[in-house]
């Protein structure tokens, strides 16, 4: 919920801990932004003010606590960053964008030094779990607290000891599985819902623990880590990873994140051809919602991967045919489906305990601007239908004779 | 060449025919725009002024004549419109964008009445030929006078009688053939260079002649028209055109423009699957120059065409495989080529008579912002190499380890 933050008392209370003072709240907030927040974030006040005026930084209220959400990057502060004004200021930084390598060689050698640890990149959604006051919250990529994710995270994992001992750490991981309201993907070892942790980062600084420290702390608290696929020297990495990525693809899995053991150098991602195809299939099931944004970059990845693999005619042909089929087949299925009178929609299954869970999740989707309806509740599962309106409307228009 | 139009004497001379008057030229031009141009174009002066201030309408000089070029649509005045301030004002309107039908049925029946004339849409570049003063000029789509096109148009066709009798008509057609500096495509009946006329329009109003009037006038002056592929009732059109477009595709040709015989209803275009594939092949030979813009819309056309054709599994597969190959193969060839140290480039052949022809054309390309070098002159042919810089630079960057 957006609030009129310039007139918001709780914000003022927090800033000066002086509810009875009669200072103009506008001045107080401006003053706070100018003097305090710029020091905390190490971003100039004028940049913060500009971002607030442009709606890039939004004020909202979370369980009565005033808070800020960064919709886009503001200098070094990542999109998805959330700042809670509790007894102390809690800054949970956005998960940093991981850049992609198109060519393993020479990129890995240029980018890393000595060793590379390859962790599995799983196909789910990115979640940060952190303590806000005495509450554990799970944030999705853009910085929204998802009630379903929050509930399931603490169900799936025993997080209490971890956060009691480490209130200033943020758990970054992937929510995966089939009963997943954002990205449903079957993993044999996961089944309906699971969580895999890839990073432990510090609040405010966003500094990640080294791989070793991360592994130790996860082991200590019995928390689930993503798989390590290999540890390579920079010289052997391209060949090893070329082989590994084929295996990952064959197993219907996504790809890998390549990391400096010390986590000082930024990680890079590299994905399988099958993952590109799967993403295109999804995007072209809803072509007018996702097609345009997804298409070009996946095609480019395929081109460079094929080139680096020095694929023969047959391999190339297989890749090209898979590309064409991934684009065309789902689109035609959706056109047929819309032609039959159905909307372009996908059904998401969520685990529920009580009716309020579903309501909270539906409200959350609504807040995100997602058009979804509760289809049915069957025992402990709810089926939520997400309607892809742009695809539905555009296809209907063209079928009725609309011009392109 | 852009000129400081607010201080341009020839413009003032034209406006008031009074070279010795001492009025401030700024005032004169503003006055002209406010009072005269808005009446001529039937567009409010404030809209014209806004477009001038935004650089959407640009002043330039053509052979000493002041002129205006519309870079984008301004209300009803199309992008590509050029206005010459000669003894009289010559307004050559931009060629109207032709919209596309994705579904033949029910679109054709909704859009047209009674009859549809299907003319061939050829794969070349759109040219408008008109008289400016006593000079015949050929304009490309965006409203640039191309010296090569102008020279070849009057060589290929005997236009003098036509323009003597019809100084207020504009010939709209396609320059096609292999010796074509913009879009090279082989047509058996054309060979190296040819022109095919699809519309005759009126200066200023942009009103087209009816098909019958157009055919009569072209016949009278011995000017070459595009092929008529068929005349259909709106009821039979979808089936007939479905068959016809397959033949067109098999023959390696582009598609058709569907027209109201009276040219009162706007024409529509419809293209073959092979044309989509060919365009994608071209675009993905230079993926970072054209790939993104070309890709999505061609994919969408393929999807609806396949759906409307009710293609069986084998036909669908053929279409999907062709799509994938058209995207991936040329891209990989270009990556290989750039990896070998070559730029991503294409060679264009132009007919020349004397050195000045080549120089004028190279200057024209430079004015368009096209990076091209004269490779060689061999007899009456010049080979111009166009460098696609973005593709060359980006691929080089990724090959050297640049991140995506």
Interface residues (C-beta under 8 A of the other chain):
Chain A: X99 X100 X101 X102 X103 X106 X107 X109 X110 X111 X268 X284 X287 X291 X292 X295 X296 X297 X299 X300 X301 X302 X303 X304 X306 X307 X316 X317 X319 X320 X321 X322 X323 X324 X325 X327 X328 X329 X331 X332 X335 X336 X339 X398 X399 X400 X401 X402 X403 X404
Chain B: X99 X100 X101 X102 X103 X106 X107 X109 X110 X111 X268 X284 X287 X291 X292 X295 X296 X297 X299 X300 X301 X302 X303 X304 X306 X307 X316 X317 X319 X320 X321 X322 X323 X324 X325 X327 X328 X329 X331 X332 X335 X336 X339 X398 X399 X400 X401 X402 X403 X404
